[in-house]
Every structure is written in C-alpha cells, then in structure tokens.
Amino acid sequence: MPMRSFRFPLLAAVALVAIIGAWAMLGRDDGEAGPAAGTAMPPDATGHDISRSTAAAGHAQHRRTRTSDAYLRELMRRYAAETELDKRGALLAILQANPNEEVKAFALALAASRDAAARQEGLELLKAFPLDDAKVRGFLVGQIDQEQDPAMLTKLVDMLSPTMVATEDAAPLVAQLARLREHPDPEVRAASILQSSQWDRGGDLENTLHSAMLDPDPRVRQAAIGGISAERVRSDRLKDMLLAIASDPKTGAEERNRAIFALEGFALNRAEYEVYRQAGRMGEGEEGHGH
C-alpha cells in the first residue's frame, strides 16, 4: 500500500477551513450571515466579535447540507448557473464535502461535458467518491480508453486512487494501465507505472517494474523505483539495477537518491554494500554542490 504522509492532518485542516469559509460566504447570499464584504465587524451586545456568528452560520449551513437533499439540489442548480469563479469554487467545495448519489450523478454529467472547464470541475468533484464505486470506476476507465491528450490522460490516471475491489472488477482498469505503460508520452508511462504497482496485485509486478527500469526516460525509472519501495518488491535483478543506477556518475541526483533509498530494503553483501556506500557519498557531494 502507498506510504502515508504525516502532512495529511494539516492538509485536512486546511481543506476544512476552506469549506467553512465557503459555507460562510454562501450563507451571506442566503441571508444567513451578517454584513456585506468590506463592512466592519463590531462586537455584539455581549461584547463578542460578530465573526463568531459568521463561523456559526457556516456550521449551520454544514448541518443543513448534511440533512437536506433538497438544499444540495439547490446548490447544484446554483453551481450550474453561477459565472463567478470564486462562488463556483465555494459551491464545489460544499458539494465535495457532501457526496451522495445525486451529487455523484451531477459530477459524472459535468465530467462528461464537452466544455473543458466543466469537465475539469466534474473530475474534481468525482474525487470525493472512492473507486470501489462501480459507476465512478467505469466512467474513469471509459474516459482513459477514449482520451488522446497526454496531459489529460496523466490527470485521469492520477485519479485512480487505490482501493480494495475484487480482481474481476479491477481487471478493466488494470488492462488500461497495462496499455498506457507503452504510451509514447513519458509522463503517461510514469503515472501508469505508479498506479500499476498499486492496482495490479494479481499480475507479475516484479516483471512490470523491471521493464520500467529499462525505460530511457528518468521519470519512468523513478516511478518504477517508487513502486519497488512502496510495494516492497524484491529480486536480485531489481537489486542489481538499483545498484547500477545509484553508482552511475551519469545518473541524476533525484534518481540516485531514490535508488539509494530503495536499496535500504534489500539484503546487501559486502561488495554490494560498498557500492551502496559509494553511491551515498556521490549523492552527498551532489547536494553539497547544489545539484
């Protein structure tokens, strides 16, 4: 499984603050929060800052969206009609925080739009739904199958956050990733390698990563090295390739550092350990020279 980042609580807190701000801003439109923008916020009769009332209005709107499907439908209607980017973003944040079947249908419709902006917004909204949902998973597999633009393909592949599903259900997604590992664009290949290492549990992952390590583009090789580390894939030939990458003077600093890190999970004999130590010194020298 992928490594968890210690930054998640901070990112979650930032997202929560953004959502509460969105509720407060939209609450003003509904008459649920006080003064207009730019108006001073005097203390109320009890001496408390009225900004507390604004936060309370945000929480009240949160409760309202949680309990009222009708209100979520109203937000979707407003989102479809809204032209101001800030307000569209605020509405999107609230919808993302309250995923239900109607929001999912709305997201799928947006993501299938021919309008590029609407499509992007729909894909963002779809991130609120896990891929054990057959409709969401099937939609993304279909989009990947049809997409021709490498940048959009990379975005779609990056959306395939791993989750537990039956191998039969994962098979169409795994097949698309296998196809994209041969794509002419290196960013697409790299993204596909990363996701294959997490989705293709029934396949020959060692062979997939070994092939990617032979790729001429360092981004693809780095993705393969990341898969070796994250999934703890071990073999003598992978170890030999990591040692060769780490010790090659032509290897870039980022790729060398990743190879050194991956080697820490392998058993090394004395000769291999010496290669590993020398590669570490090369990496330290590159950092010292600002490379």
C-alpha positions in Angstrom: 0.0 0.0 0.0 1.2 3.6 -0.6 3.1 5.4 2.2 1.0 7.7 4.3 2.2 11.3 4.6 2.4 13.0 8.1 1.2 16.1 6.3 -2.4 14.7 5.9 -3.8 16.2 9.2 -2.5 19.6 8.1 -3.9 19.3 4.6 -7.3 18.1 6.0 -7.4 21.1 8.4 -6.7 23.5 5.5 -9.5 21.9 3.5 -11.9 22.2 6.4 -11.1 25.9 6.8 -11.7 26.4 3.1 -15.0 24.6 3.3 -16.1 26.5 6.4 -15.2 29.7 4.5 -17.3 28.6 1.6 -20.3 28.0 3.8 -19.9 31.4 5.4 -19.6 33.1 2.0 -22.6 31.3 0.6 -24.5 31.9 3.8 -24.3 35.6 3.1 -26.0 35.0 -0.2 -28.8 33.2 1.6 -29.2 35.9 4.2 -27.8 33.6 6.9 -24.7 35.6 7.7 -24.3 39.3 8.5 -22.7 42.3 6.8 -21.6 42.7 3.3 -18.0 42.3 2.2 -15.8 45.2 3.4 -18.1 46.2 6.3 -16.5 46.4 9.7 -17.4 43.7 12.2 -18.3 45.4 15.5 -18.8 43.5 18.8 -22.4 42.4 19.5 -24.3 43.2 22.7 -22.4 40.7 24.7 -19.0 42.0 23.6 -18.3 39.1 21.4 -16.9 39.6 17.9 -19.6 39.1 15.2 -17.1 36.9 13.2 -18.1 34.2 15.6 -21.6 34.5 14.3 -20.2 34.1 10.8 -18.5 30.9 11.7 -21.7 29.7 13.4 -23.6 30.4 10.2 -21.0 28.2 8.3 -21.6 25.4 10.7 -25.3 25.8 10.4 -25.1 25.6 6.7 -23.0 22.5 7.1 -25.7 20.9 9.1 -28.3 22.0 6.6 -26.4 20.3 3.7 -26.0 17.1 5.7 -29.7 16.8 6.4 -31.3 18.3 3.3 -31.1 16.6 -0.2 -33.3 19.4 -1.4 -30.7 22.0 -0.4 -27.9 20.1 -2.1 -30.0 20.1 -5.3 -30.4 23.8 -4.9 -26.6 24.2 -4.6 -26.2 22.1 -7.8 -28.6 24.4 -9.6 -26.8 27.5 -8.4 -23.5 25.9 -9.3 -24.7 25.3 -12.9 -25.9 28.9 -13.2 -23.0 30.7 -11.4 -20.5 32.6 -13.5 -18.2 33.9 -10.8 -15.2 31.6 -10.3 -14.9 32.2 -6.6 -18.5 31.3 -5.9 -18.3 28.3 -8.2 -15.3 27.1 -6.2 -17.2 27.6 -2.9 -20.2 25.7 -4.2 -17.9 22.9 -5.4 -16.2 22.6 -2.0 -19.5 22.2 -0.3 -20.7 19.5 -2.8 -17.4 17.7 -2.4 -17.9 17.6 1.4 -21.4 16.1 1.0 -21.1 13.3 -1.6 -24.4 11.4 -2.2 -26.0 9.7 -5.2 -27.3 13.0 -6.7 -24.0 14.8 -6.3 -22.3 11.8 -8.0 -24.7 11.9 -10.9 -24.1 15.6 -11.2 -20.3 15.1 -11.1 -20.5 12.4 -13.8 -22.6 14.7 -16.0 -20.1 17.5 -15.6 -17.1 15.3 -16.2 -18.6 14.0 -19.5 -19.2 17.6 -20.7 -17.6 18.8 -23.9 -16.8 22.1 -22.2 -13.2 21.8 -20.9 -13.8 23.9 -17.8 -16.9 22.0 -16.8 -15.1 18.7 -17.4 -12.3 19.7 -15.1 -14.7 20.7 -12.4 -16.6 17.5 -12.8 -13.4 15.5 -12.4 -12.5 17.4 -9.3 -15.9 16.7 -7.8 -15.6 13.0 -8.7 -12.5 12.8 -6.4 -15.0 12.8 -3.5 -16.0 9.3 -4.5 -13.9 6.2 -3.9 -13.2 3.8 -6.8 -15.0 0.9 -5.2 -18.0 2.7 -6.7 -18.6 0.8 -10.0 -20.1 3.8 -11.8 -17.2 6.1 -10.9 -14.6 3.4 -11.7 -16.3 2.5 -15.0 -16.6 6.2 -16.0 -12.8 6.8 -15.5 -11.9 3.6 -17.3 -14.0 4.7 -20.3 -12.5 8.2 -20.2 -9.0 6.8 -20.2 -9.8 4.5 -23.1 -11.0 7.4 -25.2 -8.6 10.2 -24.2 -5.9 11.3 -26.6 -4.4 14.3 -24.9 -1.3 13.2 -22.8 -1.8 15.8 -20.1 -5.4 14.8 -19.6 -4.5 11.1 -19.7 -2.0 11.7 -16.9 -4.6 13.6 -14.8 -7.1 10.7 -15.3 -4.5 8.1 -14.3 -3.5 10.1 -11.3 -7.1 10.0 -10.1 -7.0 6.2 -9.8 -6.5 6.2 -6.0 -6.1 2.6 -4.9 -8.9 0.9 -3.0 -9.9 -2.7 -2.3 -12.0 -4.2 -5.0 -12.4 -7.7 -6.4 -9.9 -8.6 -9.0 -12.6 -9.1 -11.6 -13.8 -5.5 -11.0 -10.2 -4.1 -11.2 -9.4 -6.0 -14.4 -10.7 -3.3 -16.9 -8.7 -0.7 -15.1 -5.6 -2.9 -14.9 -5.9 -3.5 -18.6 -5.9 0.2 -19.4 -2.9 0.8 -17.2 -1.0 -2.0 -19.0 -1.8 -0.4 -22.3 -0.6 3.0 -21.1 2.7 1.7 -19.9 3.6 1.6 -23.6 2.3 5.1 -24.3 4.7 7.4 -26.2 4.5 10.2 -23.6 6.8 9.5 -20.6 4.5 11.3 -18.1 1.7 8.9 -19.0 4.0 5.9 -18.8 5.3 7.1 -15.4 1.8 7.7 -14.0 0.7 4.3 -15.3 3.7 2.5 -13.6 2.9 4.1 -10.3 -0.8 3.1 -10.4 0.0 -0.4 -11.8 2.2 -1.1 -8.8 -0.9 -0.5 -6.6 -3.7 -2.0 -8.7 -2.2 -5.0 -10.5 -2.0 -7.3 -7.4 -2.6 -10.4 -9.4 0.0 -9.7 -12.1 3.7 -10.1 -12.3 4.6 -6.8 -10.7 8.4 -7.6 -10.5 8.5 -8.0 -14.3 6.5 -4.8 -14.8 8.9 -2.8 -12.6 11.9 -4.4 -14.2 10.7 -3.4 -17.7 10.1 0.2 -16.5 13.6 0.4 -15.0 14.9 -0.1 -18.6 12.9 2.9 -19.8 15.1 5.7 -21.4 13.2 8.4 -19.5 14.3 9.0 -15.9 10.7 9.9 -14.8 9.6 6.4 -15.7 12.5 4.8 -14.0 11.8 6.9 -10.9 8.2 5.8 -10.9 9.4 2.2 -11.0 11.8 2.8 -8.1 8.9 4.3 -6.2 6.9 1.1 -6.9 9.7 -1.1 -5.6 9.9 0.9 -2.4 6.2 1.2 -1.8 5.3 -2.4 -2.6 8.5 -3.9 -1.2 9.2 -5.9 -4.4 12.4 -7.8 -4.1 14.5 -9.7 -6.6 18.2 -10.0 -7.5 17.8 -8.4 -10.8 16.0 -5.4 -9.4 18.7 -5.0 -6.8 21.4 -5.1 -9.5 19.6 -2.4 -11.5 19.3 -0.2 -8.4 23.0 -0.6 -7.7 23.8 0.3 -11.3 21.6 3.4 -11.3 22.9 4.5 -7.9 26.6 4.1 -8.8 26.4 5.6 -12.4 28.0 9.0 -12.5 25.5 10.0 -15.2 22.5 9.4 -13.0 20.6 12.5 -11.9 20.6 13.4 -8.2 16.9 12.7 -7.7 17.0 9.3 -9.4 20.2 8.3 -7.5 18.6 9.3 -4.1 15.5 7.2 -4.9 17.6 4.2 -5.8 19.7 4.6 -2.6 16.5 4.7 -0.6 15.1 1.7 -2.3 18.3 -0.3 -1.7 17.8 0.1 2.0 15.1 -2.5 1.8 17.4 -5.1 0.2 19.9 -7.5 1.8 23.4 -6.5 0.6 26.6 -8.5 0.7 29.9 -6.7 1.4 30.6 -5.8 -2.3 27.1 -4.5 -2.8 27.2 -2.6 0.4 30.4 -0.9 -0.7 28.7 0.2 -3.9 25.8 1.5 -1.9 28.1 3.4 0.4 30.0 5.0 -2.5 26.7 6.0 -4.2 25.6 7.7 -0.9 28.8 9.7 -0.9 28.2 10.7 -4.5 24.7 11.9 -3.5 26.1 13.9 -0.6 28.6 15.5 -3.0 25.8 16.5 -5.4 23.9 18.1 -2.5 26.9 20.0 -1.4 27.3 21.5 -4.9 23.6 22.4 -5.0 22.8 19.8 -7.8 
